[in-house]
Structures are given as C-alpha cells and as structure tokens.
Amino acid sequence: MSADAEPSASDAPWRGLATAVAGLAHLEAEPPLPCQDAALAMVAPRPLLVVADGAGSAPASDRGARAVTRALRRLLDTLEGQVAALLDAPVAPDDGTDRQLALLLVKHARGVLDDVAEAQRREVRDLRCTLLVALVGRARLLWLKVGDGAIVVERAVPVTTEAEDEPALAPELTTLGESGRGEFANQTTFVDAHLAPEQVQSGSLAMAGITGLALMSDGAAEKLVAHDGSRVAGQLSHWLDDLRQGRLRQRDLVRRFYSDAFCRGTSGDDRSLALLARDIIV
C-alpha cells in the first residue's frame, strides 16, 4: 500500500490463536482419554482456521483429527495460486468454483483418513472426525462445515452515538451453517468413507465489515452458541478484541475452559477454539 493510500479493511493485519483441551469427562475416564479435538489458526500465506473434532466412539479419532488439520494446511499452501484467484479477485466467480473447492478440501480430508487407516491397519471409522474450515481472502471468505460445532463471524456494524459527528462501530456475532446434528441429539455427520456431497455445508461471503472469526467444536459451543445458532455469547467478541490487541494467550482460553462457570451444566466434552481477528478501521 502506498504512503498516501486510504486504509481499507483488507489491509488490516490479522492475528490468530487456537487451542484444544481435553474435557473433564475424558480426564476423569478410566483410563483417561486423550483430547480428540485438533485446532489450527494461521495468518500466512493467508488467514486460515481449521477445527476437527474426533468422534467419541472412534478409538483413534484424535489421530484422524490431527492428520486432517495438518493435511489441509499443507494442501491450501500448495493451492495458494488458485485460492487467490477465487477469494482475492474483486468480482466473485459465478460458476460454483467456491463449492468445488470446498468439496475438494473434504475429499482430500477423507483421502488422508484412508491413508492413515491403511498405514495403521485400521478401519477408517476408527479415525473419523467432524470438520470446520474458514479460509480468508481479500474480497471473500470461504467456509465449510461437516458435522456439528460452530462457525461464528464477527462484523463491525454502525451504531448510533450521542455525538452524531463521530462514527462508531460495534461487534455483531452471527453463525454460518446449520447445527450439523442428525435426527437425534447425539447424532452428527463425520468425514469418513460414507460422507456424501450433500452432507457438506459450504458457502462464501464478502469480507466487507468482517473483523473476526471463530471456529469451535461442540464442546466449546455448549457455552458459547445457542443450540440452534440463534444467539452467540458476547464473550467471543471480548476474546477477539483481546486477540487483536495482542493480549490473548492460549493459557487464558485454557483457564476459562476449565473454570467452574464454563464447566457447569455441560457434557464435559473436549473443547477446541480457533480465532482470527483484525483491526477495526473506521
């Protein structure tokens, strides 16, 4: 950007943070179970969030979740040229390219699980996991969702102030996609050999006004997002603001996840959260 250019939202730097911790139910099991979530937040070569939640009934789903998260990071690094053409160009493609990329990412994740299962002489169902991805461009955001968990977008929206000559913005939190649950409360969809394209939720939206993103497993969403996605806890905006100010650390999230207030009335499932935040430019 030249010295005399006007700043824009796309020029604002991003900060990222991700953490995944074992839930109390896993820690108290005999023997204790590992954390089956994996979470990733990156800002280069472009902002990226990935969260994978291993199926509780799958004996090696923690390995599957980690493998999928690492593999998608590497794949998107390799595909950076194609991603730039899709998400950075001022004019959005109208040929369904965004959907094709989303399905490609899920196909790759499924192939990774196949390879890991073969190497470990396991069934793919032993490694299956849910999947959330948010990939940020200068013009658009691509998101996808397989199974439960939540994707939350923070936008800066104008608000009325007493001094009308001073512009003011306030955070607004909304969710993307549907709940990801099946017919029954404890049922969800996983990345595995039986996943069909229609079970992959995906979409793209303009980056204008977007100041933060949060991806979380259902263990974290229990306290942060209403079951139907209609309400999002304001705590997320506080974390995003702390992140953009450089004040948020992993230990802050871990302490909150294990606090009495956060654990009370929950299932004790693993908790993972991946955050991206950028400066709000008025």
Secondary structure as GFF3:
##gff-version 3
##sequence-region A 1 282
A	DSSP	three_ten_helix	9	11	.	.	.	ID=ss1
A	DSSP	beta_strand	14	21	.	.	.	ID=ss2
A	DSSP	alpha_helix	24	27	.	.	.	ID=ss3
A	DSSP	beta_strand	37	42	.	.	.	ID=ss4
A	DSSP	beta_strand	48	53	.	.	.	ID=ss5
A	DSSP	alpha_helix	61	78	.	.	.	ID=ss6
A	DSSP	alpha_helix	80	87	.	.	.	ID=ss7
A	DSSP	alpha_helix	97	120	.	.	.	ID=ss8
A	DSSP	three_ten_helix	124	126	.	.	.	ID=ss9
A	DSSP	beta_strand	131	136	.	.	.	ID=ss10
A	DSSP	beta_strand	140	146	.	.	.	ID=ss11
A	DSSP	beta_strand	150	158	.	.	.	ID=ss12
A	DSSP	beta_strand	169	176	.	.	.	ID=ss13
A	DSSP	three_ten_helix	197	199	.	.	.	ID=ss14
A	DSSP	beta_strand	201	206	.	.	.	ID=ss15
A	DSSP	beta_strand	210	216	.	.	.	ID=ss16
A	DSSP	alpha_helix	218	224	.	.	.	ID=ss17
A	DSSP	alpha_helix	235	244	.	.	.	ID=ss18
A	DSSP	alpha_helix	250	257	.	.	.	ID=ss19
A	DSSP	alpha_helix	260	263	.	.	.	ID=ss20
A	DSSP	beta_strand	271	278	.	.	.	ID=ss21
###
